[in-house]
Amino acid sequence: MFGDISFLQLLWFALIGVLFSGFFILEGFDFGVGMLHLLMGKNEKERDAIQLSIGHVWDANQVWLLTAGGAMFASYPYWYAALFSGFYLILFLVLVGLILRGVSFIFRAKMPTSRGKRIWDFIFGISSFMAPFFLGVLFTAMVRGMPIDEKGNMVAGFFDYIDFFSLVGGVAVTVLCLLHGLNYLALKMDGDLRMRAKDWARKLYLVLFVGLVLFSVLLFFSTDFFFLRPISTISSLLIIVALSLWAALSVYNGKEGKAFIASSLSFVSLVLLLFVGLFPRVMVSSIAPENSILIANASSSEYTLLVMTIVTVCLLPFVLGYQIFAYYSFSERIKC
């Protein structure tokens, strides 16, 4: 036991964080490549190659978000209820983005004319921006605090969701995805697209460092993380900066694999920052601290958590093995 929190409750809180980390690592470069498909592809041939780089993995990557949501529903139903009902409009926009991304792959391939393909190129790029931006807004608003009453109900207005801090959070996640996508393309592509991806990354990392400073300042003034978890919060922020610096130096030195690893670990550090800062809460109330939803009160029964743990231990190796095999099978560079 950890105070009022059992080992299984703590385990599943950590596992949900791991699932979101996996989602942002894998779907993060997916989102980045989708935005770059619109921004960086100069012609139809280049856009075909950029889309092909994720064509075999994008749907499996997206499953990590569904798994994280399903795990939250099963292990922390009160957290799930408050989050999905309170952030209904934000999650609806995320869902629209994910749906449009999915159909873009199919409809673009079936378009008989270049004009039709350009329309779906635009939709693919915009929808790839929508999902990470609004997820960034959601997580930033969640840790800042939302109007949750004593019964755990959340009734929020537009300015509860959207303020300067949540917009900066949305932009920060979007920029991280763009950089992650650039690092992925530098690994996956060959020729001019590969060099262009590295050139774009060199410039965009300068923007990221400015954004990290702004995000850290806003985190100090908009949340209680620095007061409740000063050591872990400062450590996580420093790790994110160090990883971003490592990634930038790797890009400048032509070490594409290290740059991709560093940008992947940046997402892990960001999720760690948010989840450790939330602990022992899962939702922060901006009305009164005592209305915050706690891990100890939001979870399913110990028996339910135990069954979920056993099933996860049995199935997870097969799922991970399949995904590793899929990436290995399509590991060759794409020439354009």
C-alpha positions in Angstrom: 0.0 0.0 0.0 1.1 3.6 -0.7 -1.0 5.5 1.8 -4.6 5.1 0.6 -3.4 3.9 -2.8 -2.9 0.2 -3.4 -0.1 -1.3 -5.5 -2.5 -2.3 -8.3 -4.0 1.2 -8.4 -0.5 2.7 -8.7 0.4 0.1 -11.3 -2.5 1.0 -13.6 -2.0 4.7 -13.1 1.6 4.1 -14.3 0.5 1.8 -17.1 -1.9 4.4 -18.5 1.0 6.8 -18.5 3.0 4.2 -20.4 0.2 3.8 -23.0 0.0 7.5 -23.6 3.8 7.6 -23.9 3.7 4.8 -26.5 0.9 6.6 -28.4 2.8 9.9 -28.6 6.0 8.2 -29.6 4.4 6.2 -32.4 1.5 8.3 -33.5 3.6 11.5 -32.8 5.8 10.9 -35.9 2.6 9.9 -37.7 1.0 13.2 -37.0 4.3 15.0 -37.9 4.6 13.2 -41.2 1.0 14.0 -42.0 1.6 17.7 -41.5 4.8 17.6 -43.4 3.0 15.7 -46.2 1.2 19.0 -46.9 4.0 21.4 -46.0 7.2 19.7 -47.4 6.0 17.7 -50.4 6.7 19.8 -53.5 5.0 17.6 -56.0 2.7 14.5 -56.2 5.7 12.1 -56.3 7.2 13.5 -53.1 3.8 13.5 -51.3 3.3 9.9 -52.4 6.7 8.9 -50.9 6.0 10.8 -47.6 2.7 9.1 -47.2 4.2 5.7 -48.1 6.7 6.1 -45.2 3.8 5.6 -42.7 1.4 3.7 -44.8 2.2 0.3 -43.2 2.1 1.5 -39.5 -0.3 4.4 -39.0 -3.3 2.3 -38.2 -1.5 0.2 -35.6 0.0 3.3 -34.0 -3.5 4.8 -33.6 -4.6 1.8 -31.6 -2.4 2.9 -28.7 -4.8 5.8 -28.1 -7.8 3.4 -28.1 -5.9 1.1 -25.7 -5.1 4.0 -23.3 -8.8 5.1 -23.4 -9.9 1.5 -22.8 -7.5 0.9 -20.0 -8.7 4.2 -18.4 -12.3 3.1 -18.7 -11.7 -0.3 -17.1 -9.2 0.7 -14.4 -10.3 4.2 -13.6 -14.0 4.6 -14.6 -14.6 7.8 -12.6 -11.5 9.4 -14.3 -12.8 8.2 -17.7 -16.3 9.6 -17.0 -15.1 13.0 -15.9 -12.5 13.4 -18.7 -14.6 12.1 -21.6 -17.8 13.9 -20.6 -16.1 17.2 -19.5 -13.8 17.4 -22.5 -16.5 16.1 -24.9 -16.0 18.9 -27.5 -12.2 18.7 -27.5 -12.3 14.9 -27.8 -14.9 15.2 -30.6 -12.4 17.4 -32.6 -9.7 14.9 -31.9 -11.9 12.2 -33.2 -12.8 14.2 -36.3 -9.1 14.6 -37.0 -8.4 10.9 -36.6 -11.3 9.9 -38.8 -10.3 12.3 -41.6 -6.7 11.1 -41.4 -7.9 7.5 -41.9 -10.2 8.1 -44.8 -7.6 10.3 -46.5 -5.3 7.4 -47.1 -8.0 5.5 -49.0 -9.7 8.3 -50.9 -6.4 10.0 -51.9 -5.2 6.7 -53.5 -8.5 6.4 -55.4 -8.6 9.9 -56.9 -8.2 9.7 -60.7 -7.0 13.3 -61.0 -4.2 15.4 -59.4 -6.8 18.0 -58.3 -8.7 15.3 -56.3 -5.4 14.2 -54.7 -4.6 17.7 -53.7 -7.9 18.1 -51.9 -7.2 15.0 -49.9 -3.6 16.1 -49.3 -5.0 19.2 -47.7 -7.4 17.2 -45.6 -4.7 14.8 -44.5 -2.4 17.7 -43.5 -5.1 19.6 -41.5 -6.4 16.5 -39.8 -2.9 15.6 -38.8 -2.6 19.0 -37.1 -6.0 18.8 -35.4 -5.3 15.6 -33.4 -2.0 16.6 -31.6 -3.0 20.2 -31.1 -6.3 19.4 -29.4 -4.7 16.6 -27.4 -2.2 19.1 -26.2 -4.9 21.6 -25.3 -6.8 18.8 -23.4 -3.8 17.6 -21.3 -2.7 21.2 -20.5 -6.2 22.2 -19.4 -6.5 19.0 -17.4 -3.4 19.6 -15.3 -4.2 23.3 -14.9 -7.5 22.4 -13.4 -11.2 22.4 -14.5 -14.4 23.3 -12.7 -15.2 20.0 -11.0 -17.9 20.1 -8.2 -18.1 18.0 -5.1 -19.9 15.2 -7.0 -17.1 14.9 -9.5 -19.2 16.6 -12.3 -17.4 19.0 -14.7 -19.3 21.8 -16.3 -16.9 23.9 -18.3 -17.2 26.9 -20.7 -15.1 27.9 -23.6 -12.6 29.8 -21.6 -12.2 26.9 -19.2 -10.8 24.8 -22.1 -9.1 27.6 -24.0 -6.7 30.0 -22.5 -3.1 31.1 -23.2 -1.6 28.2 -21.3 -3.7 25.5 -23.0 -3.0 27.1 -26.5 0.7 27.0 -25.7 0.4 23.4 -24.7 -1.4 22.6 -27.9 1.3 24.3 -30.0 4.1 22.6 -28.0 2.7 19.1 -28.6 2.2 20.0 -32.3 5.8 21.3 -32.7 7.1 18.1 -30.9 5.2 16.0 -33.3 6.5 18.0 -36.3 10.1 17.5 -35.1 9.5 13.8 -34.4 8.1 13.5 -37.9 11.1 15.2 -39.4 13.5 12.9 -37.5 11.5 9.9 -38.7 11.6 11.1 -42.3 15.4 11.7 -42.0 15.6 8.0 -41.0 13.1 6.7 -43.5 13.7 8.7 -46.7 16.6 8.9 -49.1 17.6 11.7 -51.4 16.4 15.3 -51.4 13.6 14.7 -48.9 16.0 13.3 -46.4 18.3 16.4 -46.6 15.3 18.7 -46.5 13.9 17.0 -43.4 17.2 17.6 -41.6 17.3 21.2 -42.7 13.8 21.9 -41.4 14.6 20.2 -38.1 17.7 22.4 -37.5 15.5 25.5 -37.8 12.5 24.2 -35.9 14.5 23.1 -32.8 15.3 26.8 -32.2 11.5 27.4 -32.1 11.1 24.5 -29.7 13.6 25.8 -27.2 11.8 29.2 -27.0 8.5 27.3 -26.6 9.9 25.1 -23.8 10.9 28.2 -21.8 7.5 29.8 -22.3 5.7 26.5 -21.3 7.8 26.2 -18.1 7.0 29.7 -17.0 3.3 29.2 -17.7 3.4 25.8 -15.9 4.8 27.6 -12.8 2.0 30.2 -12.7 -0.9 28.0 -13.9 -0.4 24.8 -11.9 0.6 23.7 -8.5 3.3 21.3 -9.8 6.3 23.4 -8.6 4.8 23.5 -5.1 3.6 19.9 -4.7 6.3 18.2 -6.7 9.2 20.7 -7.1 12.0 18.1 -7.5 10.3 15.9 -10.1 8.8 18.9 -12.0 12.1 20.7 -12.3 13.9 17.4 -13.1 11.4 16.5 -15.8 11.7 19.9 -17.4 15.5 19.8 -17.4 15.3 16.3 -18.9 13.0 17.5 -21.7 15.4 20.4 -22.4 18.4 18.0 -22.3 16.8 15.6 -24.7 15.8 18.3 -27.1 19.4 19.6 -27.0 20.7 16.1 -27.7 18.2 15.7 -30.6 19.2 19.1 -32.1 22.9 18.2 -31.8 22.3 14.8 -33.4 20.5 16.5 -36.3 23.4 18.9 -36.8 25.9 16.0 -36.7 23.9 13.8 -39.0 23.1 11.1 -36.4 19.5 10.5 -37.4 18.9 7.5 -35.2 19.9 9.3 -32.1 17.8 12.3 -33.0 14.7 10.0 -33.3 15.5 8.3 -30.0 15.9 11.7 -28.3 12.6 13.0 -29.7 10.9 9.8 -28.6 12.2 10.1 -25.1 11.0 13.8 -25.0 7.4 12.5 -25.2 8.1 10.0 -22.4 9.5 12.8 -20.2 6.5 15.1 -21.0 4.0 12.4 -20.0 6.1 11.7 -16.9 6.0 15.4 -16.0 2.2 15.5 -16.3 1.4 12.2 -14.5 3.8 12.8 -11.6 2.5 16.3 -11.2 -1.1 15.0 -11.1 -0.3 12.3 -8.5 -2.2 11.4 -6.3 -5.0 13.0 -8.4 -6.3 12.1 -11.8 -8.3 15.3 -12.3 -7.7 18.7 -10.7 -10.6 20.9 -9.6 -10.2 24.6 -10.2 -13.2 25.3 -7.9 -11.8 23.7 -4.7 -8.8 21.4 -4.2 -11.0 19.0 -2.2 -13.1 18.4 -5.3 -10.2 16.9 -7.2 -10.7 13.3 -8.3 -8.1 11.1 -6.6 -6.5 7.8 -7.6 -7.8 6.1 -4.5 -11.4 7.0 -5.2 -11.5 6.8 -9.0 -10.4 3.2 -9.6 -12.2 -0.1 -10.2 -12.2 -2.8 -7.6 -9.0 -4.7 -6.7 -10.3 -7.8 -8.3 -11.0 -6.0 -11.6 -7.5 -4.6 -11.5 -6.0 -8.0 -10.8 -7.8 -9.6 -13.7 -6.7 -6.8 -16.0 -3.1 -7.2 -14.9 -3.1 -11.0 -15.6 -4.7 -10.5 -19.1 -2.2 -7.7 -19.9 0.8 -9.8 -18.9 -0.4 -12.7 -21.1 -1.3 -10.6 -24.2 1.2 -7.7 -24.2 4.3 -9.7 -25.4 2.4 -10.8 -28.6 1.1 -7.3 -29.4 4.6 -5.8 -28.9 6.2 -8.6 -30.9 3.9 -8.1 -33.8 4.5 -4.3 -33.9 8.2 -4.7 -33.7 8.1 -7.3 -36.6 6.0 -4.8 -38.7 8.5 -2.0 -38.2 11.4 -4.4 -38.9 9.8 -5.7 -42.1 9.4 -2.2 -43.6 12.7 -0.7 -42.3 14.3 0.1 -45.7 14.6 3.7 -46.8 12.3 5.0 -49.4 13.9 6.6 -52.5 12.3 9.6 -54.2 
